[in-house]
């Protein structure tokens, strides 16, 4: 109930303050379960993606947001699922909650990079998205979110108005059809995740880094293997 109240209240404000454009939103199934897999540039990504959707979208959110009373009320009211980024049992519980969302025939959104990109590039994806899609037999819709790093850069408390935000939706990817017979194969999860990230890169036009995203300055200072996906599209 509160989800739709927030959406009703925030939608006219966001549409008035920002130049929001969508491409191929019809690629999102009108009904039935599906996963929206998006790149992650800014905290406000989680506002703009649900904003342009007719259907309700459930996210996983980092558990730290649920530890502070300043933000916990909002994320709980919006029906978000807390996840600890260190992995382990807490992450497994979050994935189980995601499975429940999908089994109810709803939309589940996830950022495969696991955290916001520190440099506006797209980084290597974690395999949880592929595990969910293959084990539950649901399609993955790749999503490119563009412009939100200018709206609210990492560390900024407020959003800068009158910026352009574009959200592009790719064709649904049916992973279960090709990987369903190898549901417990880590290599299958890795291959499927890379396919999803490739689709996001193609939609966004951004550079890909074959390394997990990190805000650790020591890690970012080192050279990163980079992959140019443009040749693969030809």
C-alpha positions as CSV (number, residue, x, y, z in Angstrom):
1,X,0.0,0.0,0.0
2,X,2.7,2.5,1.0
3,X,4.6,1.6,-2.2
4,X,1.8,3.0,-4.4
5,X,1.4,6.0,-2.1
6,X,5.0,6.9,-2.5
7,X,4.8,6.4,-6.2
8,X,1.7,8.6,-6.5
9,X,3.3,11.3,-4.4
10,X,6.8,11.2,-6.0
11,X,6.0,10.6,-9.7
12,X,4.7,14.1,-10.5
13,X,7.7,15.7,-8.6
14,X,10.3,13.6,-10.4
15,X,8.8,14.1,-13.8
16,X,8.6,17.8,-13.2
17,X,12.2,18.1,-12.0
18,X,14.0,15.8,-14.4
19,X,14.0,15.1,-18.1
20,X,13.1,11.4,-18.1
21,X,13.1,9.2,-21.2
22,X,12.5,5.5,-21.6
23,X,13.4,3.2,-24.5
24,X,11.6,-0.1,-25.2
25,X,9.9,-0.4,-21.8
26,X,7.5,-2.7,-23.6
27,X,10.2,-5.4,-23.3
28,X,9.2,-5.8,-19.6
29,X,6.5,-8.5,-19.5
30,X,3.1,-7.1,-18.8
31,X,2.4,-10.0,-16.3
32,X,4.3,-12.9,-14.8
33,X,7.6,-13.0,-13.0
34,X,10.7,-11.4,-14.4
35,X,14.1,-10.0,-13.2
36,X,15.2,-6.5,-14.1
37,X,19.0,-6.5,-14.1
38,X,20.4,-2.9,-14.2
39,X,23.7,-1.1,-14.0
40,X,24.1,0.9,-10.8
41,X,25.4,4.5,-11.0
42,X,23.7,6.3,-8.2
43,X,21.5,5.9,-5.1
44,X,18.7,7.5,-7.0
45,X,18.6,4.6,-9.6
46,X,16.1,2.9,-7.2
47,X,13.8,5.9,-7.6
48,X,13.9,6.3,-11.4
49,X,13.5,2.6,-12.4
50,X,10.3,2.0,-10.4
51,X,9.0,5.4,-11.5
52,X,8.7,4.4,-15.2
53,X,7.2,1.0,-14.4
54,X,3.5,0.3,-14.4
55,X,4.1,-2.8,-12.3
56,X,5.5,-2.9,-8.8
57,X,9.2,-3.5,-8.5
58,X,10.9,-5.1,-5.5
59,X,14.6,-4.5,-4.9
60,X,17.3,-5.9,-2.7
61,X,18.9,-3.1,-0.7
62,X,22.1,-3.2,1.3
63,X,21.4,-4.1,4.9
64,X,23.1,-0.9,6.2
65,X,20.0,1.1,5.1
66,X,17.9,-1.0,7.4
67,X,20.3,-0.4,10.3
68,X,19.6,3.3,10.5
69,X,16.2,4.6,11.6
70,X,16.6,7.5,9.2
71,X,16.3,5.2,6.2
72,X,14.9,1.9,7.5
73,X,11.3,3.1,7.6
74,X,11.4,4.0,3.9
75,X,13.0,0.7,2.7
76,X,10.7,-1.4,4.8
77,X,7.6,0.5,3.7
78,X,8.7,0.1,0.1
79,X,8.9,-3.7,0.5
80,X,12.7,-3.8,-0.1
81,X,14.8,-6.9,0.9
82,X,18.0,-6.3,3.0
83,X,21.1,-8.1,1.9
84,X,24.6,-8.2,3.4
85,X,27.2,-7.8,0.7
86,X,29.7,-10.1,2.4
87,X,27.7,-13.1,1.2
88,X,27.0,-16.1,3.4
89,X,23.7,-17.1,5.1
90,X,22.4,-13.5,5.0
91,X,22.8,-13.3,1.3
92,X,21.1,-16.7,0.9
93,X,18.1,-15.5,2.9
94,X,17.9,-12.5,0.6
95,X,17.9,-14.7,-2.5
96,X,15.2,-16.9,-0.9
97,X,13.1,-13.7,-0.4
98,X,13.7,-12.8,-4.0
99,X,12.5,-16.3,-5.1
100,X,9.3,-15.7,-3.1
101,X,8.7,-12.5,-5.0
102,X,9.2,-14.2,-8.4
103,X,7.0,-17.2,-7.4
104,X,4.2,-14.7,-6.7
105,X,4.5,-13.6,-10.4
106,X,6.1,-10.2,-9.6
107,X,9.0,-8.1,-10.8
108,X,12.3,-8.3,-9.0
109,X,15.1,-5.8,-9.7
110,X,18.7,-6.3,-8.9
111,X,22.1,-4.6,-9.6
112,X,24.4,-7.4,-10.6
113,X,27.5,-5.2,-9.9
114,X,26.6,-5.4,-6.2
115,X,27.3,-1.7,-5.5
116,X,27.4,1.6,-7.2
117,X,30.0,2.0,-9.9
118,X,32.8,4.3,-8.6
119,X,33.9,5.5,-12.0
120,X,30.8,5.5,-14.3
121,X,31.9,2.3,-16.0
122,X,30.1,-1.1,-15.8
123,X,31.9,-3.7,-13.7
124,X,31.8,-7.5,-13.5
125,X,28.5,-8.9,-12.3
126,X,27.9,-11.2,-9.4
127,X,26.2,-14.5,-10.2
128,X,23.2,-14.2,-8.0
129,X,21.1,-12.8,-10.8
130,X,21.9,-15.8,-13.0
131,X,21.2,-18.3,-10.2
132,X,17.7,-16.8,-9.6
133,X,16.9,-16.7,-13.3
134,X,18.0,-20.3,-14.1
135,X,16.7,-21.9,-10.9
136,X,13.3,-20.2,-11.1
137,X,13.0,-20.3,-14.9
138,X,12.2,-16.6,-15.3
139,X,13.4,-14.1,-18.0
140,X,16.0,-11.4,-17.3
141,X,15.4,-8.0,-18.8
142,X,18.7,-6.1,-19.1
143,X,18.3,-2.4,-18.2
144,X,20.7,0.5,-18.8
145,X,20.3,3.5,-16.5
146,X,22.0,6.6,-17.9
147,X,22.5,10.1,-16.3
148,X,21.8,9.4,-12.7
149,X,25.5,9.7,-11.8
150,X,25.1,13.4,-12.7
151,X,21.8,13.7,-10.8
152,X,23.3,12.4,-7.5
153,X,27.0,11.5,-7.5
154,X,28.3,9.1,-4.9
155,X,28.5,11.0,-1.6
156,X,25.9,13.7,-2.6
157,X,23.0,14.0,-0.2
158,X,20.7,15.8,-2.6
159,X,19.6,15.3,-6.2
160,X,20.5,17.9,-8.8
161,X,17.3,18.9,-10.8
162,X,16.8,19.5,-14.5
163,X,19.2,16.7,-15.5
164,X,18.5,14.1,-18.2
165,X,17.9,10.5,-17.2
166,X,17.4,7.8,-19.7
167,X,16.3,4.2,-19.0
168,X,16.8,1.6,-21.8
169,X,15.3,-1.8,-21.7
170,X,16.7,-4.7,-23.7
171,X,15.1,-7.9,-25.0
172,X,14.3,-10.5,-22.3
173,X,17.0,-13.1,-21.9
174,X,15.7,-16.7,-21.4
175,X,18.6,-18.3,-19.6
176,X,16.7,-21.3,-18.3
177,X,16.2,-22.6,-21.8
178,X,20.0,-23.0,-22.3
179,X,21.3,-23.5,-18.7
180,X,18.4,-25.2,-17.0
181,X,20.0,-28.6,-17.2
182,X,23.1,-27.3,-15.4
183,X,21.4,-25.6,-12.4
184,X,24.2,-26.3,-10.0
185,X,27.1,-25.5,-12.3
186,X,29.1,-22.4,-11.2
187,X,30.5,-22.0,-14.7
188,X,27.0,-21.8,-16.1
189,X,26.1,-19.0,-13.6
190,X,29.3,-17.2,-14.6
191,X,28.7,-17.5,-18.3
192,X,25.0,-16.5,-17.9
193,X,26.0,-13.5,-15.8
194,X,28.5,-12.3,-18.3
195,X,25.8,-12.5,-21.0
196,X,23.6,-10.3,-18.9
197,X,26.4,-7.8,-18.3
198,X,27.2,-7.8,-22.1
199,X,23.6,-6.9,-22.8
200,X,23.7,-4.0,-20.3
201,X,26.9,-2.7,-21.7
202,X,25.5,-2.7,-25.3
203,X,22.4,-0.8,-24.1
204,X,24.4,1.8,-22.2
205,X,27.3,2.4,-24.5
206,X,29.6,2.5,-21.4
207,X,32.9,0.9,-21.0
208,X,33.2,-2.5,-19.3
209,X,35.7,-3.5,-16.6
210,X,36.3,-7.2,-16.0
211,X,36.6,-6.6,-12.2
212,X,34.1,-6.3,-9.4
213,X,33.2,-2.8,-8.4
214,X,34.9,-1.4,-5.4
215,X,35.2,1.9,-3.7
216,X,38.5,1.0,-2.2
217,X,41.0,3.6,-3.5
218,X,43.9,1.2,-3.4
219,X,42.0,-1.3,-5.6
220,X,40.8,1.4,-8.0
221,X,44.4,2.8,-8.4
222,X,45.6,-0.5,-10.0
223,X,45.2,-1.3,-13.7
224,X,42.0,-3.1,-14.5
225,X,41.4,-5.5,-17.4
226,X,39.1,-3.8,-19.9
227,X,37.0,-5.4,-22.5
228,X,35.7,-3.6,-25.6
229,X,32.3,-5.3,-26.4
230,X,31.8,-3.3,-29.6
231,X,33.3,-6.0,-31.9
232,X,31.0,-8.7,-30.4
233,X,28.0,-6.9,-31.6
234,X,29.0,-7.2,-35.3
